[in-house]
Amino acid sequence: MFDLIKELTEFIAPVGQEAEIVTHIEKLWRSQGMRTERTNIGNLIGRWGGLESAKRLLIAAHADELCYLVRAIDPQGFLYLANGQGWTRTTEIRNGFTIGTRVKILARNGLVPGVIAAPTGHAATLALADLRELTWNDLWVDTGLSRDALIAKGVTPGTRIVWDSLTERWGDHLVGKALDDRVPVAIITELARRVPIEQLKWNVTLAVTVQEEVGVIGASALASREKFDAAIIVEIGLAGDIPPLGMNAVPVCLGDGPVLVHKDSLVHYDHALTSALERCATEVNIPIQHAVFGSFGSDGAPFMRADVPAAMIAFPARYTHSPFEMGHLGDIEAMVKWLAAFVQSTPPTGAHAG
């Protein structure tokens, strides 16, 4: 699994420019015998298969990674940033970890390396007061190039910038950028490799959605395009096993199993489908953790709005939305086994998915 995860996480595919990784995933799925199609805005749909008469199950993960956009080019060539998600004049002091991070600028004529910079050391001490707030004018990208050279390479306002971070394995842990949500993409790809089509008890469709990070755009389009009996969203999760968070904030630990999420800031997940996933994990002896996530949303909400019962499962992660997200390979492997057991189980009966 690690090799596939490393392959997918190191792709450069920010919000709104996901085509490169989606094309790669499509090739993987086709090599596994899946029929695929792309929607107008770039979602990838894989028709895995199963009984035509069975209930239709969607399993989805998103392709996009966090990014910045060039807001303006300083006369000296420094690149001022806009957040690739929502942004205002200020940014949180806790986001100061990004200062010093190497980045890649997706210029029209090729990638340009850079670093997120801010005044440091001697000069800052002599000339500047201590920061009481952090604004988007307090940091920038330095490429060492002039304004004219950057413009010649095709850098303009709107050019995207991503973190330059490799994915590494540290024992049973892995760390890198874009574990959100490339690990789940690897999970559903590996799932389709492991389970023979003839063993499916559902009619299963896989999906990789776009622009999740800016308001679940791809999932909203897919939910309005096609009807399913149930949807499982596969996501990164939150872990509280770091100082100073603790179990009162987020009672989830790396290495203790995948997470069944009951609610996030956008939606209460379908209780019956969530309960069916819990029963499945119990039946196949997969330890799971339970959580309610705040300050977190997923592709599940638009499916619930479209009258499709949705549930969410996640792998625990430390340091989400950073270039050093950390997960545990045991939790990730357990998610593959959990989903494999679920798609080979008889769909629940009733008025809806549960």
Contacts in CASP RR format, 6 or more apart in sequence:
PFRMAT RR
TARGET T0000
AUTHOR 0000-0000-0000
METHOD contacts of the structure
MODEL  1
MFDLIKELTEFIAPVGQEAEIVTHIEKLWRSQGMRTERTNIGNLIGRWGG
LESAKRLLIAAHADELCYLVRAIDPQGFLYLANGQGWTRTTEIRNGFTIG
TRVKILARNGLVPGVIAAPTGHAATLALADLRELTWNDLWVDTGLSRDAL
IAKGVTPGTRIVWDSLTERWGDHLVGKALDDRVPVAIITELARRVPIEQL
KWNVTLAVTVQEEVGVIGASALASREKFDAAIIVEIGLAGDIPPLGMNAV
PVCLGDGPVLVHKDSLVHYDHALTSALERCATEVNIPIQHAVFGSFGSDG
APFMRADVPAAMIAFPARYTHSPFEMGHLGDIEAMVKWLAAFVQSTPPTG
AHAG
1 186 0 8 1.000
1 190 0 8 1.000
1 329 0 8 1.000
1 332 0 8 1.000
1 333 0 8 1.000
1 336 0 8 1.000
2 169 0 8 1.000
2 174 0 8 1.000
2 329 0 8 1.000
4 186 0 8 1.000
4 189 0 8 1.000
4 190 0 8 1.000
5 167 0 8 1.000
5 174 0 8 1.000
5 179 0 8 1.000
5 182 0 8 1.000
5 183 0 8 1.000
5 186 0 8 1.000
5 332 0 8 1.000
6 166 0 8 1.000
6 167 0 8 1.000
6 169 0 8 1.000
6 174 0 8 1.000
8 21 0 8 1.000
8 24 0 8 1.000
8 25 0 8 1.000
8 178 0 8 1.000
8 182 0 8 1.000
8 183 0 8 1.000
8 185 0 8 1.000
8 186 0 8 1.000
9 167 0 8 1.000
9 176 0 8 1.000
9 177 0 8 1.000
9 178 0 8 1.000
9 179 0 8 1.000
9 182 0 8 1.000
9 183 0 8 1.000
10 166 0 8 1.000
10 167 0 8 1.000
10 178 0 8 1.000
11 20 0 8 1.000
11 21 0 8 1.000
11 24 0 8 1.000
11 178 0 8 1.000
11 182 0 8 1.000
12 20 0 8 1.000
12 104 0 8 1.000
12 106 0 8 1.000
12 111 0 8 1.000
12 162 0 8 1.000
13 19 0 8 1.000
13 20 0 8 1.000
13 21 0 8 1.000
13 22 0 8 1.000
13 63 0 8 1.000
13 64 0 8 1.000
13 65 0 8 1.000
13 178 0 8 1.000
14 64 0 8 1.000
14 65 0 8 1.000
14 66 0 8 1.000
14 67 0 8 1.000
14 84 0 8 1.000
14 106 0 8 1.000
14 160 0 8 1.000
14 161 0 8 1.000
14 162 0 8 1.000
15 64 0 8 1.000
15 65 0 8 1.000
15 66 0 8 1.000
15 67 0 8 1.000
15 84 0 8 1.000
15 85 0 8 1.000
15 160 0 8 1.000
15 210 0 8 1.000
15 211 0 8 1.000
15 213 0 8 1.000
15 214 0 8 1.000
16 64 0 8 1.000
16 160 0 8 1.000
16 210 0 8 1.000
16 211 0 8 1.000
17 106 0 8 1.000
17 160 0 8 1.000
18 42 0 8 1.000
18 63 0 8 1.000
18 64 0 8 1.000
18 210 0 8 1.000
18 211 0 8 1.000
19 42 0 8 1.000
21 63 0 8 1.000
21 182 0 8 1.000
21 185 0 8 1.000
22 38 0 8 1.000
22 42 0 8 1.000
22 44 0 8 1.000
22 63 0 8 1.000
22 208 0 8 1.000
22 210 0 8 1.000
25 44 0 8 1.000
25 63 0 8 1.000
25 185 0 8 1.000
25 189 0 8 1.000
25 208 0 8 1.000
26 36 0 8 1.000
26 38 0 8 1.000
26 44 0 8 1.000
28 189 0 8 1.000
29 36 0 8 1.000
29 44 0 8 1.000
29 46 0 8 1.000
29 189 0 8 1.000
29 192 0 8 1.000
29 206 0 8 1.000
30 36 0 8 1.000
32 189 0 8 1.000
32 192 0 8 1.000
32 193 0 8 1.000
34 46 0 8 1.000
34 47 0 8 1.000
34 48 0 8 1.000
34 192 0 8 1.000
34 206 0 8 1.000
35 46 0 8 1.000
35 47 0 8 1.000
36 44 0 8 1.000
36 45 0 8 1.000
36 46 0 8 1.000
36 47 0 8 1.000
37 44 0 8 1.000
37 45 0 8 1.000
37 46 0 8 1.000
37 47 0 8 1.000
38 44 0 8 1.000
38 45 0 8 1.000
39 45 0 8 1.000
39 218 0 8 1.000
39 221 0 8 1.000
39 222 0 8 1.000
39 225 0 8 1.000
40 221 0 8 1.000
41 210 0 8 1.000
41 211 0 8 1.000
41 217 0 8 1.000
41 218 0 8 1.000
41 221 0 8 1.000
42 210 0 8 1.000
42 218 0 8 1.000
43 207 0 8 1.000
43 208 0 8 1.000
43 209 0 8 1.000
43 210 0 8 1.000
43 218 0 8 1.000
43 221 0 8 1.000
43 222 0 8 1.000
44 63 0 8 1.000
44 207 0 8 1.000
44 208 0 8 1.000
45 205 0 8 1.000
45 206 0 8 1.000
45 207 0 8 1.000
45 222 0 8 1.000
45 226 0 8 1.000
46 205 0 8 1.000
46 206 0 8 1.000
46 207 0 8 1.000
47 205 0 8 1.000
48 192 0 8 1.000
48 197 0 8 1.000
48 200 0 8 1.000
48 204 0 8 1.000
48 205 0 8 1.000
48 206 0 8 1.000
49 197 0 8 1.000
49 200 0 8 1.000
49 203 0 8 1.000
49 204 0 8 1.000
49 205 0 8 1.000
50 197 0 8 1.000
50 198 0 8 1.000
50 200 0 8 1.000
50 201 0 8 1.000
50 202 0 8 1.000
50 203 0 8 1.000
50 204 0 8 1.000
51 200 0 8 1.000
51 201 0 8 1.000
51 202 0 8 1.000
51 203 0 8 1.000
52 203 0 8 1.000
53 203 0 8 1.000
54 200 0 8 1.000
54 201 0 8 1.000
54 202 0 8 1.000
54 203 0 8 1.000
54 347 0 8 1.000
55 202 0 8 1.000
55 203 0 8 1.000
55 229 0 8 1.000
55 230 0 8 1.000
55 347 0 8 1.000
55 353 0 8 1.000
56 202 0 8 1.000
56 203 0 8 1.000
56 205 0 8 1.000
56 227 0 8 1.000
56 228 0 8 1.000
56 229 0 8 1.000
56 230 0 8 1.000
57 202 0 8 1.000
57 203 0 8 1.000
57 204 0 8 1.000
57 205 0 8 1.000
57 228 0 8 1.000
57 229 0 8 1.000
57 230 0 8 1.000
57 231 0 8 1.000
57 232 0 8 1.000
57 343 0 8 1.000
57 347 0 8 1.000
58 204 0 8 1.000
58 205 0 8 1.000
58 206 0 8 1.000
58 207 0 8 1.000
58 228 0 8 1.000
58 230 0 8 1.000
58 231 0 8 1.000
58 232 0 8 1.000
58 303 0 8 1.000
58 308 0 8 1.000
59 188 0 8 1.000
59 191 0 8 1.000
59 204 0 8 1.000
59 205 0 8 1.000
59 206 0 8 1.000
59 207 0 8 1.000
59 231 0 8 1.000
59 232 0 8 1.000
59 234 0 8 1.000
59 339 0 8 1.000
59 343 0 8 1.000
60 188 0 8 1.000
60 206 0 8 1.000
60 207 0 8 1.000
60 208 0 8 1.000
60 209 0 8 1.000
60 219 0 8 1.000
60 222 0 8 1.000
60 231 0 8 1.000
60 232 0 8 1.000
60 233 0 8 1.000
60 234 0 8 1.000
60 299 0 8 1.000
61 181 0 8 1.000
61 184 0 8 1.000
61 185 0 8 1.000
61 187 0 8 1.000
61 188 0 8 1.000
61 207 0 8 1.000
61 208 0 8 1.000
61 209 0 8 1.000
61 233 0 8 1.000
61 234 0 8 1.000
61 235 0 8 1.000
62 181 0 8 1.000
62 184 0 8 1.000
62 185 0 8 1.000
62 208 0 8 1.000
62 209 0 8 1.000
62 210 0 8 1.000
62 212 0 8 1.000
62 213 0 8 1.000
62 218 0 8 1.000
62 219 0 8 1.000
62 299 0 8 1.000
63 181 0 8 1.000
63 182 0 8 1.000
63 185 0 8 1.000
63 208 0 8 1.000
63 209 0 8 1.000
63 210 0 8 1.000
64 181 0 8 1.000
64 210 0 8 1.000
64 211 0 8 1.000
64 212 0 8 1.000
64 213 0 8 1.000
65 162 0 8 1.000
65 177 0 8 1.000
65 178 0 8 1.000
65 180 0 8 1.000
65 182 0 8 1.000
65 213 0 8 1.000
66 84 0 8 1.000
66 85 0 8 1.000
66 162 0 8 1.000
66 163 0 8 1.000
66 178 0 8 1.000
66 180 0 8 1.000
66 213 0 8 1.000
66 321 0 8 1.000
67 84 0 8 1.000
67 160 0 8 1.000
67 161 0 8 1.000
67 162 0 8 1.000
68 81 0 8 1.000
68 82 0 8 1.000
68 83 0 8 1.000
68 84 0 8 1.000
68 103 0 8 1.000
68 141 0 8 1.000
68 160 0 8 1.000
68 161 0 8 1.000
68 162 0 8 1.000
69 81 0 8 1.000
69 82 0 8 1.000
69 83 0 8 1.000
69 84 0 8 1.000
69 157 0 8 1.000
69 158 0 8 1.000
69 159 0 8 1.000
69 160 0 8 1.000
69 161 0 8 1.000
70 79 0 8 1.000
70 80 0 8 1.000
70 81 0 8 1.000
70 82 0 8 1.000
70 105 0 8 1.000
70 141 0 8 1.000
70 155 0 8 1.000
70 156 0 8 1.000
70 157 0 8 1.000
70 158 0 8 1.000
70 159 0 8 1.000
70 160 0 8 1.000
70 161 0 8 1.000
71 79 0 8 1.000
71 80 0 8 1.000
71 81 0 8 1.000
71 82 0 8 1.000
71 136 0 8 1.000
71 157 0 8 1.000
71 158 0 8 1.000
72 79 0 8 1.000
72 80 0 8 1.000
72 157 0 8 1.000
73 79 0 8 1.000
73 80 0 8 1.000
73 147 0 8 1.000
73 150 0 8 1.000
73 151 0 8 1.000
73 155 0 8 1.000
73 156 0 8 1.000
73 157 0 8 1.000
74 80 0 8 1.000
74 140 0 8 1.000
74 147 0 8 1.000
75 147 0 8 1.000
76 146 0 8 1.000
76 147 0 8 1.000
77 143 0 8 1.000
77 144 0 8 1.000
77 145 0 8 1.000
77 146 0 8 1.000
77 147 0 8 1.000
77 150 0 8 1.000
78 117 0 8 1.000
78 140 0 8 1.000
78 141 0 8 1.000
78 142 0 8 1.000
79 105 0 8 1.000
79 140 0 8 1.000
79 141 0 8 1.000
79 142 0 8 1.000
79 143 0 8 1.000
79 150 0 8 1.000
79 155 0 8 1.000
79 161 0 8 1.000
80 136 0 8 1.000
80 137 0 8 1.000
80 140 0 8 1.000
81 116 0 8 1.000
81 136 0 8 1.000
81 139 0 8 1.000
81 140 0 8 1.000
81 141 0 8 1.000
81 161 0 8 1.000
82 136 0 8 1.000
82 158 0 8 1.000
83 91 0 8 1.000
83 136 0 8 1.000
84 160 0 8 1.000
84 213 0 8 1.000
84 214 0 8 1.000
85 213 0 8 1.000
85 214 0 8 1.000
86 214 0 8 1.000
87 136 0 8 1.000
89 135 0 8 1.000
89 136 0 8 1.000
90 133 0 8 1.000
90 134 0 8 1.000
90 135 0 8 1.000
90 136 0 8 1.000
91 134 0 8 1.000
91 135 0 8 1.000
91 136 0 8 1.000
92 134 0 8 1.000
93 131 0 8 1.000
93 133 0 8 1.000
93 134 0 8 1.000
95 134 0 8 1.000
96 134 0 8 1.000
96 139 0 8 1.000
97 322 0 8 1.000
98 116 0 8 1.000
98 139 0 8 1.000
98 322 0 8 1.000
98 323 0 8 1.000
99 116 0 8 1.000
99 117 0 8 1.000
99 118 0 8 1.000
99 139 0 8 1.000
100 115 0 8 1.000
100 116 0 8 1.000
100 117 0 8 1.000
100 118 0 8 1.000
101 115 0 8 1.000
101 116 0 8 1.000
101 163 0 8 1.000
101 164 0 8 1.000
101 165 0 8 1.000
101 323 0 8 1.000
102 113 0 8 1.000
102 114 0 8 1.000
102 115 0 8 1.000
102 163 0 8 1.000
102 164 0 8 1.000
102 165 0 8 1.000
103 113 0 8 1.000
103 114 0 8 1.000
103 115 0 8 1.000
103 116 0 8 1.000
103 141 0 8 1.000
103 161 0 8 1.000
103 162 0 8 1.000
103 163 0 8 1.000
103 164 0 8 1.000
104 111 0 8 1.000
104 112 0 8 1.000
104 113 0 8 1.000
104 114 0 8 1.000
104 161 0 8 1.000
104 162 0 8 1.000
104 163 0 8 1.000
104 164 0 8 1.000
105 111 0 8 1.000
105 112 0 8 1.000
105 113 0 8 1.000
105 114 0 8 1.000
105 141 0 8 1.000
105 143 0 8 1.000
105 155 0 8 1.000
105 159 0 8 1.000
105 160 0 8 1.000
105 161 0 8 1.000
106 159 0 8 1.000
106 160 0 8 1.000
106 161 0 8 1.000
106 162 0 8 1.000
107 150 0 8 1.000
107 153 0 8 1.000
107 154 0 8 1.000
107 155 0 8 1.000
107 159 0 8 1.000
108 153 0 8 1.000
108 154 0 8 1.000
108 155 0 8 1.000
108 159 0 8 1.000
109 152 0 8 1.000
109 153 0 8 1.000
109 154 0 8 1.000
110 153 0 8 1.000
112 143 0 8 1.000
112 145 0 8 1.000
112 150 0 8 1.000
112 153 0 8 1.000
112 155 0 8 1.000
113 143 0 8 1.000
113 164 0 8 1.000
114 141 0 8 1.000
114 142 0 8 1.000
114 143 0 8 1.000
114 144 0 8 1.000
114 164 0 8 1.000
115 141 0 8 1.000
115 142 0 8 1.000
116 139 0 8 1.000
116 140 0 8 1.000
116 141 0 8 1.000
117 139 0 8 1.000
117 140 0 8 1.000
117 141 0 8 1.000
117 142 0 8 1.000
118 124 0 8 1.000
118 138 0 8 1.000
118 139 0 8 1.000
118 140 0 8 1.000
119 127 0 8 1.000
119 128 0 8 1.000
131 138 0 8 1.000
141 161 0 8 1.000
143 150 0 8 1.000
145 153 0 8 1.000
162 177 0 8 1.000
163 177 0 8 1.000
163 323 0 8 1.000
164 323 0 8 1.000
165 176 0 8 1.000
165 177 0 8 1.000
165 323 0 8 1.000
165 324 0 8 1.000
166 176 0 8 1.000
167 174 0 8 1.000
167 175 0 8 1.000
167 176 0 8 1.000
167 177 0 8 1.000
167 179 0 8 1.000
168 174 0 8 1.000
168 175 0 8 1.000
168 176 0 8 1.000
169 329 0 8 1.000
172 255 0 8 1.000
172 328 0 8 1.000
172 329 0 8 1.000
172 330 0 8 1.000
173 254 0 8 1.000
173 326 0 8 1.000
173 327 0 8 1.000
173 328 0 8 1.000
173 329 0 8 1.000
174 326 0 8 1.000
174 327 0 8 1.000
174 328 0 8 1.000
174 329 0 8 1.000
175 324 0 8 1.000
175 325 0 8 1.000
175 326 0 8 1.000
175 327 0 8 1.000
176 323 0 8 1.000
176 324 0 8 1.000
176 325 0 8 1.000
176 326 0 8 1.000
177 322 0 8 1.000
177 323 0 8 1.000
177 324 0 8 1.000
177 325 0 8 1.000
178 325 0 8 1.000
179 236 0 8 1.000
179 317 0 8 1.000
179 325 0 8 1.000
179 326 0 8 1.000
179 327 0 8 1.000
180 235 0 8 1.000
180 236 0 8 1.000
180 317 0 8 1.000
180 320 0 8 1.000
180 321 0 8 1.000
180 325 0 8 1.000
181 212 0 8 1.000
181 234 0 8 1.000
181 235 0 8 1.000
181 236 0 8 1.000
183 236 0 8 1.000
183 315 0 8 1.000
183 327 0 8 1.000
183 332 0 8 1.000
184 234 0 8 1.000
184 235 0 8 1.000
184 236 0 8 1.000
184 314 0 8 1.000
184 315 0 8 1.000
184 335 0 8 1.000
185 208 0 8 1.000
186 332 0 8 1.000
187 234 0 8 1.000
187 315 0 8 1.000
187 332 0 8 1.000
187 335 0 8 1.000
187 336 0 8 1.000
187 339 0 8 1.000
188 206 0 8 1.000
188 234 0 8 1.000
188 339 0 8 1.000
190 336 0 8 1.000
191 336 0 8 1.000
191 339 0 8 1.000
191 340 0 8 1.000
191 343 0 8 1.000
192 206 0 8 1.000
194 336 0 8 1.000
194 340 0 8 1.000
195 340 0 8 1.000
195 343 0 8 1.000
195 344 0 8 1.000
199 344 0 8 1.000
200 343 0 8 1.000
200 344 0 8 1.000
201 343 0 8 1.000
201 344 0 8 1.000
201 345 0 8 1.000
201 346 0 8 1.000
201 347 0 8 1.000
202 343 0 8 1.000
202 347 0 8 1.000
204 343 0 8 1.000
205 226 0 8 1.000
205 228 0 8 1.000
207 222 0 8 1.000
209 216 0 8 1.000
209 218 0 8 1.000
209 219 0 8 1.000
209 222 0 8 1.000
209 299 0 8 1.000
210 217 0 8 1.000
210 218 0 8 1.000
211 217 0 8 1.000
211 218 0 8 1.000
212 218 0 8 1.000
212 219 0 8 1.000
212 298 0 8 1.000
212 299 0 8 1.000
216 266 0 8 1.000
216 297 0 8 1.000
216 298 0 8 1.000
216 299 0 8 1.000
216 300 0 8 1.000
216 301 0 8 1.000
216 302 0 8 1.000
218 299 0 8 1.000
219 299 0 8 1.000
219 300 0 8 1.000
219 301 0 8 1.000
219 302 0 8 1.000
219 303 0 8 1.000
220 302 0 8 1.000
222 302 0 8 1.000
223 302 0 8 1.000
223 303 0 8 1.000
223 305 0 8 1.000
223 306 0 8 1.000
223 308 0 8 1.000
224 306 0 8 1.000
227 306 0 8 1.000
227 308 0 8 1.000
228 303 0 8 1.000
228 308 0 8 1.000
229 308 0 8 1.000
229 309 0 8 1.000
229 347 0 8 1.000
229 352 0 8 1.000
229 353 0 8 1.000
230 270 0 8 1.000
230 273 0 8 1.000
230 308 0 8 1.000
230 309 0 8 1.000
230 310 0 8 1.000
230 311 0 8 1.000
230 347 0 8 1.000
230 352 0 8 1.000
230 353 0 8 1.000
231 300 0 8 1.000
231 303 0 8 1.000
231 308 0 8 1.000
231 309 0 8 1.000
231 310 0 8 1.000
231 311 0 8 1.000
232 273 0 8 1.000
232 277 0 8 1.000
232 310 0 8 1.000
232 311 0 8 1.000
232 312 0 8 1.000
232 313 0 8 1.000
232 339 0 8 1.000
232 342 0 8 1.000
233 298 0 8 1.000
233 299 0 8 1.000
233 300 0 8 1.000
233 303 0 8 1.000
233 310 0 8 1.000
233 311 0 8 1.000
233 312 0 8 1.000
233 313 0 8 1.000
234 312 0 8 1.000
234 313 0 8 1.000
234 314 0 8 1.000
234 335 0 8 1.000
234 339 0 8 1.000
235 261 0 8 1.000
235 298 0 8 1.000
235 299 0 8 1.000
235 312 0 8 1.000
235 313 0 8 1.000
235 314 0 8 1.000
236 314 0 8 1.000
236 315 0 8 1.000
236 317 0 8 1.000
236 320 0 8 1.000
236 325 0 8 1.000
237 252 0 8 1.000
237 259 0 8 1.000
237 261 0 8 1.000
237 291 0 8 1.000
237 293 0 8 1.000
237 296 0 8 1.000
237 314 0 8 1.000
237 315 0 8 1.000
237 316 0 8 1.000
237 317 0 8 1.000
237 320 0 8 1.000
238 250 0 8 1.000
238 252 0 8 1.000
238 291 0 8 1.000
238 293 0 8 1.000
238 296 0 8 1.000
238 314 0 8 1.000
238 316 0 8 1.000
238 317 0 8 1.000
238 320 0 8 1.000
239 250 0 8 1.000
239 252 0 8 1.000
239 253 0 8 1.000
239 254 0 8 1.000
239 316 0 8 1.000
239 317 0 8 1.000
239 318 0 8 1.000
239 327 0 8 1.000
240 246 0 8 1.000
240 247 0 8 1.000
240 249 0 8 1.000
240 250 0 8 1.000
240 251 0 8 1.000
240 252 0 8 1.000
240 253 0 8 1.000
240 318 0 8 1.000
241 247 0 8 1.000
241 252 0 8 1.000
241 253 0 8 1.000
241 254 0 8 1.000
241 318 0 8 1.000
242 318 0 8 1.000
242 319 0 8 1.000
250 291 0 8 1.000
250 293 0 8 1.000
251 289 0 8 1.000
251 290 0 8 1.000
251 291 0 8 1.000
252 259 0 8 1.000
252 289 0 8 1.000
252 291 0 8 1.000
252 316 0 8 1.000
253 289 0 8 1.000
253 316 0 8 1.000
254 316 0 8 1.000
254 317 0 8 1.000
254 318 0 8 1.000
254 326 0 8 1.000
254 327 0 8 1.000
254 328 0 8 1.000
254 331 0 8 1.000
255 316 0 8 1.000
255 328 0 8 1.000
255 330 0 8 1.000
255 331 0 8 1.000
256 287 0 8 1.000
256 289 0 8 1.000
256 316 0 8 1.000
256 331 0 8 1.000
257 286 0 8 1.000
257 287 0 8 1.000
257 288 0 8 1.000
257 289 0 8 1.000
257 316 0 8 1.000
257 328 0 8 1.000
257 330 0 8 1.000
257 331 0 8 1.000
257 334 0 8 1.000
258 286 0 8 1.000
258 288 0 8 1.000
258 289 0 8 1.000
258 313 0 8 1.000
258 314 0 8 1.000
258 315 0 8 1.000
258 316 0 8 1.000
258 331 0 8 1.000
258 332 0 8 1.000
258 334 0 8 1.000
258 335 0 8 1.000
258 338 0 8 1.000
259 288 0 8 1.000
259 289 0 8 1.000
259 290 0 8 1.000
259 291 0 8 1.000
259 313 0 8 1.000
259 314 0 8 1.000
259 315 0 8 1.000
259 316 0 8 1.000
260 274 0 8 1.000
260 277 0 8 1.000
260 278 0 8 1.000
260 281 0 8 1.000
260 288 0 8 1.000
260 289 0 8 1.000
260 290 0 8 1.000
260 291 0 8 1.000
260 311 0 8 1.000
260 312 0 8 1.000
260 313 0 8 1.000
261 269 0 8 1.000
261 291 0 8 1.000
261 292 0 8 1.000
261 293 0 8 1.000
261 298 0 8 1.000
261 311 0 8 1.000
261 312 0 8 1.000
261 313 0 8 1.000
261 314 0 8 1.000
262 268 0 8 1.000
262 269 0 8 1.000
262 274 0 8 1.000
262 290 0 8 1.000
262 291 0 8 1.000
262 292 0 8 1.000
263 269 0 8 1.000
263 292 0 8 1.000
263 293 0 8 1.000
264 292 0 8 1.000
264 293 0 8 1.000
264 294 0 8 1.000
264 296 0 8 1.000
264 297 0 8 1.000
264 298 0 8 1.000
264 312 0 8 1.000
265 293 0 8 1.000
265 294 0 8 1.000
265 295 0 8 1.000
265 296 0 8 1.000
265 297 0 8 1.000
266 297 0 8 1.000
266 298 0 8 1.000
266 300 0 8 1.000
266 301 0 8 1.000
267 297 0 8 1.000
267 300 0 8 1.000
267 301 0 8 1.000
267 304 0 8 1.000
267 310 0 8 1.000
269 300 0 8 1.000
269 304 0 8 1.000
269 310 0 8 1.000
269 311 0 8 1.000
269 312 0 8 1.000
270 304 0 8 1.000
270 309 0 8 1.000
270 310 0 8 1.000
270 311 0 8 1.000
270 352 0 8 1.000
270 353 0 8 1.000
270 354 0 8 1.000
272 309 0 8 1.000
272 348 0 8 1.000
272 352 0 8 1.000
272 353 0 8 1.000
272 354 0 8 1.000
273 309 0 8 1.000
273 310 0 8 1.000
273 311 0 8 1.000
273 348 0 8 1.000
273 352 0 8 1.000
273 353 0 8 1.000
273 354 0 8 1.000
274 311 0 8 1.000
275 354 0 8 1.000
276 342 0 8 1.000
276 348 0 8 1.000
276 353 0 8 1.000
276 354 0 8 1.000
277 311 0 8 1.000
277 313 0 8 1.000
277 338 0 8 1.000
277 342 0 8 1.000
278 288 0 8 1.000
280 338 0 8 1.000
280 341 0 8 1.000
280 342 0 8 1.000
280 345 0 8 1.000
281 287 0 8 1.000
281 288 0 8 1.000
281 338 0 8 1.000
281 341 0 8 1.000
283 341 0 8 1.000
283 345 0 8 1.000
284 337 0 8 1.000
284 338 0 8 1.000
284 341 0 8 1.000
286 334 0 8 1.000
286 337 0 8 1.000
286 338 0 8 1.000
286 341 0 8 1.000
287 334 0 8 1.000
288 334 0 8 1.000
288 338 0 8 1.000
289 316 0 8 1.000
291 314 0 8 1.000
298 312 0 8 1.000
300 310 0 8 1.000
300 312 0 8 1.000
301 310 0 8 1.000
303 309 0 8 1.000
303 310 0 8 1.000
304 310 0 8 1.000
309 352 0 8 1.000
309 353 0 8 1.000
309 354 0 8 1.000
313 335 0 8 1.000
313 338 0 8 1.000
313 339 0 8 1.000
315 327 0 8 1.000
315 328 0 8 1.000
315 331 0 8 1.000
315 332 0 8 1.000
315 335 0 8 1.000
316 327 0 8 1.000
316 328 0 8 1.000
316 331 0 8 1.000
317 325 0 8 1.000
317 326 0 8 1.000
317 327 0 8 1.000
318 325 0 8 1.000
318 326 0 8 1.000
318 327 0 8 1.000
319 325 0 8 1.000
319 326 0 8 1.000
347 353 0 8 1.000
348 354 0 8 1.000
END
